[in-house]
Amino acid sequence: MKLHDLRPNEGAKKKRKRLGRGNAAGQGRYGGRGIKGQGSRGGKPKSAAFEGGTLPLVRRLPFKRGFNNIFRIEHQEVRLDRLAAVIAAGEVTPAIMAEHGLIRDAFVPVVILGNGESISKKFTVKAHRVTSGARAKIEAAGGSVEIIPLRIKGIRATFRKHKKEELAKIYGES
């Protein structure tokens, strides 16, 4: 075997596409670039970050500052000292909190915050979230905490988009 006998493997070498060599060649006239416009012209190739002449995202970002998280679930906050001042001891649900004016809407998730001194009333609190400080104060007073699970998650959990009837079906009469 000599150097002139060497051949590349079958299919390893592919002929380049010869553009603009007549319609019979399959890439004649405009050579697959279309008739007019930026893509039809020769010269500097467009980079991956090029956005057609618009101010690129990388240059727009300093003006944008942050983003909106579409998966965020907003909770209504209820302070424990306010809860103890308004409601007598017993079971506390989002519906009862809404009746007493502690929250605006019984169907939007509720978080109990442990603000204020320790409480003396015995509560059975049902909420979607309870801080560790609030849980410790409730349990120290002899009460208990029950977490209501969020049954809808992800982008569907933006509660503003749901009607009260739909939320009542999902959560029942809580």
Secondary structure, DSSP 8 states (H G I E B T S, - for coil): --GGG----TTTS------SS-GGGSS-TTTTS-SSSGGGS-SS---TT--TTS--HHHHHHHH-S---TT----EEEEHHHHHHHS-SEEE-HHHHHHTTSSS-TTS-EEEE--SS---S-EEEEESEE-HHHHHHHHHTT-EEEE----S-GGGG-GGGS-HHHHHHHH---
